[in-house]
Amino acid sequence: MDETVVSVRGVRTVGPDTVALDLETPDGFDALPGQFVLLRATIEGEELSRYYTLSSPTVGETFEITVGVDPEGDLTPWLADLDAGAEVRIEGPFGNVHYDDEGDVVVVAGGPGIGPAVAIAERAVEHGHEATVVYQDDEPAHEDRLVELEDAGSLVQVFDDDADDEVADAVGAATDRGEVYVFGFQDFCELVQDALADAGVDPDEAHVESFG
């Protein structure tokens, strides 16, 4: 979809320095969890843009993106302070990494990767499949949704930032539990891909979205 103006329906805190934005769904917009949009805004005359992955399992009247807020940043504090009714511009969706409702999933998230990870896990559970979540972050976000996934029978494991070995072990132990999806910064994605290789799984078979 070409650039489209959409309204912000709501902004809420979902973790330390983390907010979720509910955005109005424009006509013709359809996306699967794992895909992302390009968000644009003009702030004090400066055009700013960032990519944000959907963190809602479905797209209805609205869809959700999760934003990590850098207090020193140029765009994210502005997004966090928006009121309902404010407008932003989006393009998309983009991305070949997405979940299409087929089979069990293992979603592995580092930091901001938790947004698409919980979306895919929730979508899998909604369609009668099993979900495993491996998440590394000192200050977890979307904890309420992780609890709900656990209550629904999902295996959810959360690790501190200094627990790389534990994350690798958890990934290796989960490789037979479903299709693997990985979201996070490059170093984290490489850690997970190495863990998959050590477990005898071809890392190229995993669906990996690196945030750079």
Secondary structure, DSSP 8 states (H G I E B T S, - for coil): ---EEEEEEEEEEEETTEEEEEEE--TT----TT-EEEEEEEETTEEEEEEEEB-SSS-SSEEEEEEE--TT-SSHHHHHT--TT-EEEEEEEE-S----S-S-EEEEEEGGGHHHHHHHHHHHHHTT--EEEEEE-SS-S-HHHHHHHHHTT-EEEEE-TT-HHHHHHHHHHHTTSSEEEEEE-HHHHHHHHHHHHHTT--GGGSEEEE--
